Each structure stands twice: as structure tokens, then as C-alpha cells.
Amino acid sequence: MIKSAKLFYYYLNDSLRELKNNFKIYLVYILSLCLVAVVQNGLDLTFPKDAIVLRIISKILFSIVPILILSKILYVIKIRHFGVGEYGRVLWRFLLYNFYYFFLVLVAASLYFFSAMIVGSMTTMETGALVTSFLLAPFFYVIIFYSLSPIVAVFYDEQFVDVFSQSRKLTRKNMFLVIVNHLISLLIPVIFSSILLVDNPILKFSLGLVLSVPEAIMSILMLLTTTRICLYLSELE
């Protein structure tokens, strides 16, 4: 575990150095991600409070746009390391397997909550809590072992491998490293989404404007770190 934590810290620092050394190049992506966040927050201000459908559509659309931006970075990384790649295919596969991964997590979460409700209604509180904890295993399995699938889909495009099988294979090589990396990646949107708790719309927009910069930087930094970890695991026997 300590070795894995050190490996994560190493690749995080390596990614940070690349971001600093090529900041002028990454500035375009940072500003693009910031613009997306600002436009989304601005639209939220204009929507009526009861316009639930509009807000859902906005959330869906503006969750896709950052993937389109980050796919360009992935394309550059793929060309640099593999010497081949088409931006159109990188974009499509990264978007598609992000959707697949989200769908699998959603299905696993739904099965967990549905099963937990049935178990809770049929057993005592102590037994129900024990069984429910076991039901969490498949949910966490999907979250962790398939987390590399969008990156694998891009890097292994020309090799015609089973993306999810390859993601599981890479994760087994150093599961704790993947867990730490994915946990940090998940914390970024959770932390920066805390502005949703602010009631004042003007204050919420102002905070969103300010926080969009560090959020964009952290998103790119974790993408660089994840790609490095994926390449490292690919080279392990």
C-alpha cells in the first residue's frame, strides 16, 4: 500500500511538472473548461426554479462538453506514446466508454439499493446490515475495476482488445494504486459541487466563476496522472 501511494505521488508530481512546463499549451484547455462551467452556472441562474427538465438537460449536456475538451489532450498523449491515432476515433471512444462506465455504475448502484431494500424488509436490522454490506462488493468492483476503461478504449483502439477485460487486468496489477487515483478523481467534482449548497444565486455564480479555474486545472492534472498510471500498468508483466 505504501509503495502504491508513493507511485501515485510520483505520477501526480510528474503530471504537475508537465502542466507547469507546458502551461501555455494547457491554458487553452483550462480556459475552455472554465468557460463551460461559467456558461452552465449562468444558465442555472436564468432557469426558473420549477424548470426541472431544463436543468436536467443542461446538466447532461454540460457533463459531455468537458469530455470533448479532455479528449483532445488524450489524443495528443496517444500520438506522443503510440505514434498513431485519429482524433475522431479518440473523441468517440472516450465519450462512448465514459457513457458505458457511467451506465454500469448506475446499474450496479440501482441493483444494490433495490437488493438492500428487499433484504432490509425481510430480515432483522443486524442481519440486514451485514447482508447489505456484502451487497456493496459488486458496486465497488464496478467502480474500481472498470474505472480505467475510457482510457483503455483510447489507448488500445488499434489492438481490438476487450476494453473492460483489459481494464480489470490492469487494475489487478496494482489495485490500491487505481483505488487512490480514482478516489482523488471522484473527490474533485464532489468538492467543487459544494457551491450548490449556496442559496444566494449571485454568490453561487461568483463562487462558481472563481472555483472554475482550480477545478479545470485539477481535472486536467488527474487526467494526465490517470494516463501515466495506465501506461505504467500496461508495461508491467
C-alpha positions as CSV (number, residue, x, y, z in Angstrom):
1,M,0.0,0.0,0.0
2,I,2.8,2.4,0.9
3,K,4.6,1.6,-2.4
4,S,1.3,2.3,-4.3
5,A,0.8,5.6,-2.5
6,K,4.4,6.6,-3.4
7,L,3.7,5.6,-7.0
8,F,0.6,7.8,-7.2
9,Y,2.5,10.7,-5.7
10,Y,5.3,10.2,-8.2
11,Y,2.9,10.2,-11.2
12,L,0.9,13.1,-9.8
13,N,4.1,15.2,-9.4
14,D,5.2,14.1,-12.9
15,S,1.9,15.3,-14.3
16,L,2.2,18.6,-12.4
17,R,5.6,19.2,-13.9
18,E,4.2,18.6,-17.4
19,L,1.4,21.0,-16.7
20,K,3.8,23.7,-15.5
21,N,6.3,23.2,-18.3
22,N,3.6,23.3,-21.0
23,F,1.2,25.7,-19.3
24,K,0.7,27.9,-22.4
25,I,-0.5,24.8,-24.3
26,Y,-2.8,23.6,-21.5
27,L,-4.1,27.1,-20.9
28,V,-6.4,26.7,-23.9
29,Y,-8.0,23.6,-22.3
30,I,-8.2,25.3,-18.9
31,L,-10.0,28.3,-20.2
32,S,-12.3,26.1,-22.3
33,L,-13.3,24.1,-19.2
34,C,-13.8,27.4,-17.2
35,L,-16.0,28.8,-19.9
36,V,-18.2,25.6,-19.9
37,A,-18.6,25.9,-16.1
38,V,-19.4,29.6,-16.2
39,V,-22.0,29.2,-19.0
40,Q,-23.6,26.3,-17.1
41,N,-23.8,28.4,-13.9
42,G,-25.1,31.3,-15.9
43,L,-27.9,29.2,-17.4
44,D,-28.8,27.9,-14.0
45,L,-29.4,31.5,-12.9
46,T,-31.8,32.1,-15.8
47,F,-33.8,28.9,-15.4
48,P,-37.0,29.2,-13.2
49,K,-36.8,27.1,-10.0
50,D,-39.5,24.8,-11.2
51,A,-37.8,24.1,-14.6
52,I,-36.6,20.7,-13.6
53,V,-36.5,19.3,-17.1
54,L,-34.4,22.2,-18.4
55,R,-31.9,21.8,-15.5
56,I,-31.6,18.1,-16.2
57,I,-30.9,18.6,-19.9
58,S,-28.4,21.3,-19.0
59,K,-26.6,19.0,-16.6
60,I,-26.4,16.2,-19.2
61,L,-25.1,18.5,-22.0
62,F,-22.6,20.2,-19.8
63,S,-21.3,16.9,-18.5
64,I,-20.5,15.9,-22.1
65,V,-18.6,19.0,-23.2
66,P,-15.7,18.6,-20.7
67,I,-15.2,15.1,-22.1
68,L,-14.9,16.6,-25.6
69,I,-12.3,19.0,-24.4
70,L,-10.3,16.4,-22.4
71,S,-10.4,14.0,-25.4
72,K,-8.1,16.4,-27.3
73,I,-5.5,16.1,-24.5
74,L,-5.8,12.3,-24.7
75,Y,-5.3,12.4,-28.5
76,V,-2.0,14.3,-28.1
77,I,-0.9,11.8,-25.4
78,K,-1.7,8.9,-27.6
79,I,0.2,10.3,-30.6
80,R,3.1,11.0,-28.4
81,H,3.3,7.5,-26.9
82,F,1.9,5.3,-29.7
83,G,2.6,7.3,-32.8
84,V,-0.9,6.5,-34.2
85,G,-4.4,7.8,-33.7
86,E,-7.3,9.7,-35.2
87,Y,-8.9,12.5,-33.2
88,G,-12.4,11.5,-34.3
89,R,-11.9,7.9,-33.0
90,V,-10.3,9.1,-29.8
91,L,-13.2,11.5,-29.2
92,W,-15.8,8.9,-30.0
93,R,-14.3,6.1,-27.9
94,F,-13.6,8.3,-24.9
95,L,-17.1,9.6,-24.9
96,L,-18.7,6.2,-25.6
97,Y,-16.8,4.4,-22.8
98,N,-17.4,7.2,-20.3
99,F,-21.1,6.6,-21.0
100,Y,-20.7,2.8,-20.7
101,Y,-18.8,3.2,-17.4
102,F,-21.5,5.6,-16.1
103,F,-24.2,3.2,-17.1
104,L,-22.5,0.3,-15.4
105,V,-22.1,2.2,-12.2
106,L,-25.7,3.3,-12.4
107,V,-26.9,-0.2,-12.9
108,A,-24.7,-1.5,-10.0
109,A,-26.0,1.2,-7.7
110,S,-29.6,0.5,-8.6
111,L,-29.1,-3.2,-8.0
112,Y,-27.5,-2.5,-4.7
113,F,-30.3,-0.2,-3.4
114,F,-33.0,-2.5,-4.7
115,S,-31.5,-5.5,-3.1
116,A,-30.8,-3.6,0.1
117,M,-34.4,-2.6,0.3
118,I,-35.6,-6.2,-0.1
119,V,-33.1,-7.6,2.4
120,G,-34.0,-4.8,4.9
121,S,-37.7,-5.6,4.7
122,M,-37.2,-9.4,5.2
123,T,-34.5,-9.6,7.9
124,T,-33.7,-8.1,11.3
125,M,-31.7,-4.9,11.5
126,E,-28.4,-6.6,12.4
127,T,-28.7,-9.3,9.7
128,G,-29.9,-6.8,7.1
129,A,-26.9,-4.5,7.8
130,L,-24.5,-7.5,7.4
131,V,-26.0,-8.7,4.2
132,T,-26.2,-5.1,2.8
133,S,-22.5,-4.6,3.4
134,F,-21.8,-7.7,1.3
135,L,-24.0,-6.4,-1.4
136,L,-21.7,-3.4,-1.7
137,A,-18.9,-5.6,-3.1
138,P,-20.3,-5.7,-6.7
139,F,-20.9,-2.0,-6.7
140,F,-17.3,-1.2,-5.6
141,Y,-16.0,-3.8,-8.0
142,V,-17.6,-2.0,-11.0
143,I,-16.4,1.5,-9.8
144,I,-12.8,0.4,-9.3
145,F,-12.1,-2.4,-11.9
146,Y,-13.8,-0.6,-14.8
147,S,-12.5,2.9,-13.9
148,L,-9.7,2.7,-16.5
149,S,-12.0,1.6,-19.3
150,P,-12.3,5.1,-21.0
151,I,-8.5,5.5,-21.2
152,V,-8.0,1.8,-22.2
153,A,-10.6,2.3,-25.0
154,V,-8.5,5.1,-26.4
155,F,-5.0,3.6,-26.0
156,Y,-5.9,0.1,-27.1
157,D,-8.1,1.1,-30.0
158,E,-5.9,-0.4,-32.7
159,Q,-5.3,-3.7,-30.8
160,F,-9.0,-4.7,-30.8
161,V,-8.9,-5.8,-27.1
162,D,-11.9,-6.3,-24.8
163,V,-11.9,-2.9,-23.1
164,F,-13.5,-3.9,-19.8
165,S,-11.5,-7.1,-19.6
166,Q,-8.3,-5.1,-20.2
167,S,-9.3,-2.6,-17.5
168,R,-9.8,-5.4,-15.0
169,K,-6.4,-6.9,-16.0
170,L,-4.6,-3.6,-15.5
171,T,-6.3,-2.9,-12.2
172,R,-5.4,-6.3,-10.7
173,K,-1.7,-5.4,-11.3
174,N,-1.9,-2.7,-8.6
175,M,-5.4,-2.3,-7.3
176,F,-4.6,0.1,-4.5
177,L,-2.9,2.5,-6.9
178,V,-6.0,2.5,-9.1
179,I,-8.2,3.0,-6.0
180,V,-6.2,6.0,-4.7
181,N,-6.2,7.6,-8.2
182,H,-9.9,7.1,-8.8
183,L,-10.8,8.3,-5.3
184,I,-9.0,11.5,-5.8
185,S,-10.5,11.9,-9.3
186,L,-14.0,11.5,-7.8
187,L,-13.4,13.9,-5.0
188,I,-12.7,16.8,-7.4
189,P,-16.3,17.2,-8.7
190,V,-17.7,16.4,-5.2
191,I,-15.7,19.2,-3.6
192,F,-16.3,21.8,-6.2
193,S,-20.0,20.9,-6.4
194,S,-20.4,22.1,-2.8
195,I,-21.3,25.6,-4.2
196,L,-24.7,24.0,-5.0
197,L,-25.5,24.3,-1.3
198,V,-25.3,28.1,-1.5
199,D,-28.7,29.7,-1.7
200,N,-27.8,33.2,-3.0
201,P,-27.8,32.9,-6.8
202,I,-25.3,35.8,-7.3
203,L,-22.9,34.4,-4.7
204,K,-23.3,31.0,-6.2
205,F,-22.4,32.3,-9.6
206,S,-19.4,34.3,-8.3
207,L,-18.1,31.3,-6.4
208,G,-18.5,29.1,-9.5
209,L,-16.6,31.6,-11.5
210,V,-13.7,31.7,-9.1
211,L,-13.6,27.9,-8.4
212,S,-13.9,27.0,-12.1
213,V,-10.1,27.7,-12.5
214,P,-8.8,25.3,-9.9
215,E,-11.4,22.7,-10.9
216,A,-10.3,22.9,-14.5
217,I,-6.6,22.6,-13.5
218,M,-7.3,19.6,-11.2
219,S,-9.4,17.9,-13.8
220,I,-6.5,18.1,-16.4
221,L,-4.0,17.1,-13.8
222,M,-5.9,14.0,-12.8
223,L,-6.4,13.1,-16.5
224,L,-2.6,13.3,-17.0
225,T,-2.0,11.2,-13.9
226,T,-4.5,8.6,-14.9
227,T,-2.9,8.2,-18.3
228,R,0.5,7.8,-16.8
229,I,-0.8,5.2,-14.3
230,C,-2.5,3.3,-17.2
231,L,0.7,3.3,-19.3
232,Y,2.7,2.2,-16.3
233,L,0.4,-0.7,-15.6
234,S,0.4,-1.7,-19.3
235,E,4.2,-2.1,-19.1
236,L,4.1,-4.4,-16.1
237,E,4.4,-8.1,-16.7
